[in-house]
Amino acid sequence: MSNDQKPRSGPFAEIAPALQKYTDEVLFGDVWKRQELSPRDRSLVTVACLVSLYRINEMPFHMKRALENGLTKEELIEAITHLAFYAGWPTAATALPIAQRALDDFNKQTR
C-alpha cells in the first residue's frame, strides 16, 4: 500500500495500515451500513458480544457508539444485566464501570 492509500487516522493506521483500511472500508463502510439491521440494533448486538466475550478493550468505543446510535442508558444497563445470567456475573460486573465511563463521556459530548 502506498502512502497516498494509507488511512489518515485510526488505531491501526501507523502499525497496520491494511487492517485500518479494512476496518474503515469493510467493517464500518460495508458491514455497519447494511440495511437489514439498524445501526442501533447492530450496536446492541456488538455490545452484547463484547460483554459476553469479555472484550474490555473494545467495550468503551462500542458502548459510546451504541449511545450515539440511539441506545438509551436504560437499554445499555438492562442488556448488561440480562447478560449476567447468560455470559456470567463477572463479565457483567466488569462491563458496568466501562458503561458508566461511556455514559459519562457521551453526556459530556452531548452537553
C-alpha positions, 0 to 999 in steps of 0.5 A: 500500500502506498502512502497516498492509500494509507488511512489518515487516522485510526488505531491501526493506521501507523502499525497496520495500515491494511487492517485500518483500511479494512476496518474503515472500508469493510467493517464500518463502510460495508458491514455497519451500513447494511440495511437489514439491521439498524445501526442501533440494533447492530450496536446492541448486538456488538455490545452484547458480544463484547460483554459476553466475550469479555472484550474490555478493550473494545467495550468503551468505543462500542458502548459510546457508539451504541449511545450515539446510535440511539441506545438509551442508558436504560437499554445499555444497563438492562442488556448488561444485566440480562447478560449476567445470567447468560455470559456470567456475573463477572463479565457483567460486573466488569462491563458496568464501570466501562458503561458508566465511563461511556455514559459519562463521556457521551453526556459530556459530548452531548452537553 
